[in-house]
Amino acid sequence: MMQIATVTYGDQYSPMWVYSYVPNSPKHYVLITAGIHGNEPSGVEAIIEIIKDIGQDPNKYTDVAIDFIPMMNPWGWARNVKWNGDAIDINRKFLSIDTQEAIAVQKYLSRKKYDLTIDLHEDGGYDGFYSLTYDNHELIKSQYLSRELKENGINLRTYKGNEGYIHVTREEFPWLNLPTFAYYLRLNNTDEAYIFETPYNKPMQERIDMHKYAISVLINLYFHAD
């Protein structure tokens, strides 16, 4: 566990933490983040549960090192609001505005490279789970993830004929008017970037379990397919 910053607004001081799981001989590296929108708590809780699960079973991912940033917007999380203390949507302004939170995360990630990154979110506009990817090399993995979730009884959002996933191509990058933190990761830190969105109208534990299951499926797919 490492504190990477203290976020300060007025008289409130909130730490930002990174939790790292590093097996003896890691072959792969993953980053999982949540809480960049303070009113989307299930991703934060999912990471906390995963950290506890790994603590109880240290061999859960024997060759995969994982960095967790469970709460990227502590001020917003404490107030159940989307934005930070300057009324900025950190996620949508990650490339254009130097927020305290973005500066801290960018500094931490400046020398990091990952095989896979997953940013956890919630969406109040749909009743189904979906993932979003940026120019991922093997779209078949997004399709496989959706199939696994559906077979496990998880309802999926359909977008432009694709059930359970949205894919942003490299050709579409210049036209992104609201580039996200995951987009920043795809440009700088990883070849495979995902956003997971759970439906906000579902019970909290159900959303947490969706995130955890989707993470497990994707990690196993990428690194333990054999």
N, C-alpha and C positions, 0 to 999 in steps of 0.2 A: 504494500500500500504506500502511495506517495501523494503528498499534497502538491499540486502543480500551480495553484494560485489561491489568492483570497479575493473574492469578488466583493466590492464595497459600494454600497449605495446609502448615503446619509450615515446613520449610526449603525447600520447593519453590516456585519462582516460574515461572509459565507465562504467556507473552503470548497475548493474543487479537487476531487480525488481521482487517482488512477489506481485500480486494483489489477495486479498482474499475476497470472498463473503461468509458471514456466516449468515444464517437466524437465527431466534430466538431459534429454537429447532431443530438443524440438526440431522438427523438420519443416513445420509450417507455422505461419503467424497470422493471427486474426485480431481484429479490433471490433468491439461491440460497444455501442454508445446509446444513450437514451437521455430523455429529460431536457432536450434543447427547447422544447415547448413545455412550459411549466404546468400546463393543464392537461398533459398526457401522461398520467402516472403509471400506467401498466408496464411500460418499458423499464422504468426505474425499478419497480418491484420485481420484474422478471429477472433483471440482472442480479439483484440482491439474492433472489432464490437460487440462481445458477451458481453464484459464488458460494453460498451455503452448501449446495449439492456437491460442488467440487471439494469443499472442505471435508465433507463426509466420505467422499470417494475420490481421493487424489489421483487415481488412475483412470478417471473418466475419459480424459483425452490424453493418451500417453505420449503422443508426439506432436501435439498442437499447443503452441503457446498463445495465450489469449490476454490481451489488454482490455480492461473494462473501464469506461468512463460513464458511471451510472447516472450522473446528474450534471448536465452541461449548463443548466440555467437554475441555480439554486434559489435565486431571488424570486423568479416566477413560480417555481415549484412550491415555495412556502406560501404563496398567495393564490395558487391555483389559477394563474393567468398565463397566457401564451408567451408574452414578451418579457424582456428583462426590465431592470429598474429605470432605463432610459426610454421605455416604451418602444423598443426595437425588437422585431422578430429576428432573432439571431440566425435562425436557419435560413431565412430568405435573404439576409444581408451579409452572409458569412464572407463573401468575396468582396463586398463593396464598402463595408463599414467596419472600422477597427473597434469592435466592442471589447470590453474586458474579457469576456468569455472566449471570444474567437482568438484574441491575442494569446491567451494562455494555452489553448488547445493547439494552435498553429506552432507555438514554440515547442511544445512537447512533441509534436509530430514531425518537426523539421528534419529529423534524421531517421525517421521510421519508414519502413516499407512493410506492407502486409500482402499476404496472398488473397485475403478476403476481408471486407469490412461490411458491417451490418449496423444500420442506424434505426432505432426502434421508435415508432410513432403510433398515433391513433387518429382515426378519421371519423368525424361525426356525421358525414354525409352519406355513408353507405352502410349496409348491414352485412358486408362480407369482407373477409381478409384479402389483402393483395400485397404483392411486392412490386417494387420499382427498381429498375436497373439502368445503369449508364454505360452503354457501349460494352457490355459484357461479351466476352469472346464466345461463350457457349450458351446460347439462349435456351438450349435444351434443358439446362439445369433449372432455369426458372419454371419451365413447363413441368419438369419432374417434381419440383417442390409443390406446385399447385396440385398435381395429381395425388401426391402423398397426403396433403392436407385434406383434399376432398374425400379421399378414401377413409380418412380418420374422422369424418363427420363434420368438418369445418366448412361453413358456407363461404363462397368466394365471390368477389366482385368481378364482373365482366367489363372489359374496356376495349372497344374497337375489335370485338370478336375474340379477344384473348381472355381466357378465364383464369383469373387469379394473378395476373401480372401485367405490368406496363414496361415497355422497353423504349428507352430514349437512345437513338442511334447517334453515332459520331457526327453525322451530317446535320443533325438537329441541334448540336451544341451551340452554334453561333446565335440561334434564335431563342435560347432559353432566357425568358425575361425575369424569371425568379429562380436563379441557380441556388441549389441547396448545399448544405454541408456535405452530403454524400457526393454531390457533384465535385466539390473541392477535393474530397478524398480521391475520387476517380482521376482527377487531373494530377494529383501530387503524390499519393501514398499507396495506391493499390491498382491492380488490374481488374479486380472484380468488386464492384460496389453495389450494395443492396440497401433499399429502404423497406422495412416491414410496416404495414399499416393494419392495425386491428380495429374492428368496428366499435365505436365508443358506446353504442347502445347496448352492448352485451355486459353481463356482470363482470366485475373487476377480475375475479379469479379466473374466469373463462378467458379473458383477454390476456392475462398473464400466461396462462397455459398455452394459448395460441403462440405467443412469442417464443416461449421455451421450446415447444415442439418444433416450430419452424426453424429455429436456430440449430437444434439437434439434427434435424433432417439435412439441412444445408451443409453443416460441418462434416457430417458423415458422408454425404454425397461427394464433397470436394476432396476429402482426404482419406476416406476409408471405403471407397467404392468397391475395392477388391474383397 
